[in-house]
Each structure stands twice: as C-alpha cells, then as structure tokens.
Amino acid sequence: MDLDVCIDDRVNPYLGHSREYHEKTHELFFNSMPLWEAVEMLAPSKIPVIVDCKHFEAWPVVEEVLERLGPERCLAHGFVSELKFDAGRMPGEADFLSEWCSIEQLRDLKRRFPSITTTASAKWLAADTLIVEEYEPLLDGMVKLLKDYAVDTVCLNVPNETFSDAALRRFLQHGILPHVGVDGIDPRRLSEIYIGETDRLESATREFR
C-alpha cells in the first residue's frame, strides 16, 4: 500500500500531491480519503506500507504515520536532492521543488526509527543508466552515498526494462534493494531479488492480496 503524505497551505495533512504539482501539471486534485482514516484502516492489518513524503514540510506527519502503523512494516520514501540529475529531463518538464529533501532526512528518520526501511528516489537519470558501462562511476557514487546515509532501498526511476540481474547485483552486493516496476515487463527474466511495484492487484505477492 502506498500513502502519499502531503500538507496544504495551512499545514493540514492529506493524501495526495502538493498544490505545486497540480498547478504545474494542471491535473485536478485527487479524490482521496482522509489521511488518518486510511491509517486507521491499515493499522490492524499486516499490509506493508510505503509512506511517501510529497512535501518537504510533511516529514513530521510521516513520523506520526510511522508511529501509528509501526515502523517495522513501513518503508519511508522521498525524492532526495543529492540524486537529482539532468540527463533524462525532457525540455520544459516541470520540477516539483516541494518534493525534494536532503538525504540527511532519511538518515535522521532511521536514527529515530531503527526498524524503518528507508528509500531514496532519483530523478532524471539517463534512460540507459543500467545498461551502459560508461555510467559505472556514477552508479558507484550513488551506491557510496546510499551506504553512507544507511539508505536501504533505491528507486532509480529509469525504464524498468533496463534492469538486468547484473544491474540488480550492483546494488545488492552492498545491501541495497532496488525497486523495479513489474507492470509492462516480464519479471521472469530477473532472478535476483528486488522490490516489485505494481498498480495491479493480480501482480502483487499472494500473501499481501
């Protein structure tokens, strides 16, 4: 389950994206249920939860969500400014400044909740990052950064078909789990471990359906 945690101009928490996101994309605000109602429904279950911080000022709310759900079952996620690149950014593509946080935020969260799983997201890496050897120094630098800040998993946000077992091993050998979107690819071609993300219930691991 993925909870997008955000705040409005009065610092009231809600499920969804920031006002900046909707202003720049011209998308209507999502018709989401109240945040704390969703947390209350999830609390007695065993469903793993991604707590996705969508505004840099919403981290205190994220911490409260973690306390209510139990950090051991949660994965806290944020876009980190240290993994912001330009190679894959399309001309005119919007940058949602309110989403970015420092990777130090994830380390601080880990110190408060040692059993939490932390995830750093990158944005605008080159689409072929994981299949071109010339990017090896860049990936090695990313691995070092993630290790230095005790980050557990990483979302590279590159096309999922670029992932290979060799690419997965690049992170796994350092104890970092990559996220791979399994919709639209044949996951049987990957034999290494990863976190699979899906928007389709039938693709989810059976025990969590």
C-alpha positions as CSV (number, residue, x, y, z in Angstrom):
1,M,0.0,0.0,0.0
2,D,1.3,3.5,-0.9
3,L,0.3,6.5,1.1
4,D,1.3,9.9,-0.5
5,V,1.6,12.2,2.5
6,C,1.3,15.9,1.9
7,I,0.3,19.1,3.6
8,D,-1.8,22.1,2.4
9,D,-1.1,25.8,2.9
10,R,-2.4,25.6,6.5
11,V,-0.1,22.7,7.2
12,N,-3.1,20.3,7.4
13,P,-2.1,16.8,6.3
14,Y,-3.8,14.9,3.4
15,L,-3.3,12.1,1.0
16,G,-2.1,13.3,-2.4
17,H,0.4,15.5,-4.2
18,S,1.3,19.1,-3.5
19,R,-0.5,22.2,-4.7
20,E,2.6,22.9,-6.7
21,Y,2.3,19.6,-8.5
22,H,-1.3,20.3,-9.5
23,E,-0.5,23.9,-10.6
24,K,2.3,22.8,-12.8
25,T,0.6,19.7,-14.3
26,H,-2.9,21.2,-14.4
27,E,-4.2,17.9,-13.0
28,L,-7.2,18.1,-10.7
29,F,-6.7,17.2,-7.1
30,F,-7.2,13.6,-6.4
31,N,-10.4,12.4,-4.7
32,S,-8.6,10.7,-1.8
33,M,-9.9,9.6,1.5
34,P,-8.8,11.4,4.7
35,L,-5.3,10.5,5.7
36,W,-6.0,9.4,9.3
37,E,-9.0,7.4,8.2
38,A,-6.7,5.4,5.8
39,V,-4.1,5.0,8.6
40,E,-6.8,3.7,11.0
41,M,-8.0,1.1,8.4
42,L,-4.4,-0.1,7.8
43,A,-3.3,-0.2,11.4
44,P,-4.7,-3.7,12.3
45,S,-3.5,-5.3,9.1
46,K,-0.2,-6.8,8.2
47,I,0.0,-5.0,4.8
48,P,3.4,-3.4,4.1
49,V,3.1,0.4,3.6
50,I,5.1,2.8,1.6
51,V,4.9,6.2,3.3
52,D,5.7,8.6,0.5
53,C,6.5,12.1,1.6
54,K,5.3,14.5,-1.1
55,H,6.3,17.8,0.6
56,F,9.4,18.6,2.5
57,E,7.4,20.1,5.3
58,A,5.3,16.9,5.7
59,W,8.1,14.8,7.4
60,P,6.6,15.4,10.9
61,V,3.4,13.9,9.6
62,V,5.3,11.0,8.1
63,E,6.8,10.3,11.5
64,E,3.3,10.3,13.1
65,V,2.1,7.8,10.5
66,L,5.1,5.6,11.2
67,E,4.3,5.6,14.9
68,R,0.7,4.7,14.4
69,L,1.3,1.9,11.9
70,G,4.6,0.6,13.4
71,P,7.9,1.4,11.6
72,E,8.9,-2.2,11.2
73,R,6.2,-2.7,8.5
74,C,6.8,0.7,6.7
75,L,9.0,1.9,4.0
76,A,9.6,5.7,4.1
77,H,10.3,7.3,0.7
78,G,11.4,10.7,-0.6
79,F,13.0,12.3,-3.6
80,V,16.5,13.3,-2.4
81,S,18.2,16.3,-3.9
82,E,21.6,14.5,-4.0
83,L,20.1,12.2,-6.6
84,K,18.7,14.9,-8.9
85,F,20.1,14.8,-12.4
86,D,19.6,16.5,-15.7
87,A,20.4,13.8,-18.3
88,G,16.9,12.4,-18.5
89,R,14.9,15.6,-18.1
90,M,12.7,16.4,-21.0
91,P,12.7,20.1,-22.3
92,G,10.1,22.0,-20.3
93,E,9.5,19.1,-17.9
94,A,8.3,20.5,-14.5
95,D,10.4,20.2,-11.4
96,F,8.2,20.0,-8.2
97,L,10.5,21.8,-5.7
98,S,8.3,21.0,-2.7
99,E,9.0,17.2,-3.2
100,W,12.8,17.4,-2.7
101,C,14.5,16.7,0.6
102,S,18.1,16.1,1.7
103,I,19.3,12.5,2.1
104,E,20.1,13.6,5.7
105,Q,16.3,13.5,6.3
106,L,16.3,9.7,5.7
107,R,19.3,9.2,8.0
108,D,17.6,11.2,10.7
109,L,14.4,9.1,10.3
110,K,16.4,5.9,10.5
111,R,18.0,7.1,13.8
112,R,14.6,7.7,15.3
113,F,13.0,4.5,13.9
114,P,15.8,1.9,13.5
115,S,13.4,-0.7,12.2
116,I,12.1,1.5,9.4
117,T,13.1,0.8,5.7
118,T,14.3,4.0,4.0
119,T,14.1,4.6,0.3
120,A,15.7,7.3,-1.8
121,S,14.4,8.2,-5.2
122,A,16.4,9.6,-8.0
123,K,15.1,11.6,-10.9
124,W,16.2,12.3,-14.4
125,L,19.0,9.7,-14.7
126,A,19.8,8.8,-18.3
127,A,17.3,6.2,-19.5
128,D,20.1,3.7,-20.3
129,T,22.0,4.1,-17.0
130,L,21.9,0.5,-16.1
131,I,22.9,-1.0,-19.4
132,V,25.8,1.3,-20.5
133,E,29.3,0.8,-19.0
134,E,30.2,4.5,-19.1
135,Y,27.8,5.1,-16.2
136,E,29.7,2.8,-13.8
137,P,31.4,5.7,-11.9
138,L,28.1,7.4,-11.5
139,L,26.4,4.3,-10.1
140,D,29.3,3.6,-7.8
141,G,29.0,7.1,-6.5
142,M,25.3,6.6,-5.9
143,V,26.0,3.3,-4.0
144,K,28.5,5.0,-1.8
145,L,26.1,7.9,-1.0
146,L,23.3,5.4,-0.1
147,K,25.6,3.4,2.1
148,D,27.0,6.5,3.9
149,Y,23.4,7.5,4.8
150,A,22.2,4.0,5.7
151,V,19.5,4.0,3.0
152,D,18.0,0.6,2.5
153,T,16.4,0.7,-0.9
154,V,16.5,2.9,-4.0
155,C,14.2,3.9,-6.8
156,L,16.2,4.9,-9.8
157,N,13.1,5.8,-11.9
158,V,14.7,4.6,-15.2
159,P,12.8,2.4,-17.7
160,N,12.1,-0.9,-15.9
161,E,13.2,-2.9,-19.0
162,T,16.7,-1.6,-18.5
163,F,17.1,-3.6,-15.3
164,S,19.1,-6.9,-15.6
165,D,20.4,-9.3,-13.0
166,A,23.8,-7.7,-13.4
167,A,22.3,-4.3,-12.7
168,L,20.5,-5.5,-9.6
169,R,23.7,-7.1,-8.3
170,R,25.4,-3.8,-8.5
171,F,23.3,-2.6,-5.6
172,L,22.5,-5.9,-3.9
173,Q,26.2,-6.6,-3.2
174,H,26.2,-3.5,-1.0
175,G,22.9,-4.5,0.8
176,I,20.7,-2.0,-1.2
177,L,17.5,-3.3,-2.7
178,P,16.4,-1.7,-6.0
179,H,12.7,-1.1,-6.8
180,V,11.5,-2.4,-10.1
181,G,8.1,-1.7,-11.6
182,V,6.7,-5.0,-12.8
183,D,3.9,-3.7,-14.9
184,G,4.7,-3.9,-18.5
185,I,7.7,-6.2,-18.2
186,D,8.3,-9.9,-17.9
187,P,9.7,-10.3,-14.3
188,R,10.6,-13.9,-15.0
189,R,13.8,-12.6,-16.8
190,L,15.1,-11.3,-13.4
191,S,16.3,-13.9,-10.9
192,E,17.9,-11.6,-8.4
193,I,15.9,-10.2,-5.5
194,Y,14.2,-6.7,-5.8
195,I,11.1,-4.9,-4.6
196,G,8.4,-5.1,-7.3
197,E,6.0,-2.3,-7.6
198,T,2.6,-2.7,-9.3
199,D,-0.7,-0.9,-9.9
200,R,-2.5,-4.2,-10.5
201,L,-3.6,-6.3,-7.6
202,E,-3.2,-9.6,-9.5
203,S,0.5,-8.9,-9.8
204,A,1.0,-8.5,-6.1
205,T,2.6,-11.1,-3.9
206,R,-0.2,-13.5,-3.0
207,E,0.2,-13.2,0.8
208,F,-0.5,-9.5,0.6
209,R,-3.6,-9.6,-1.6
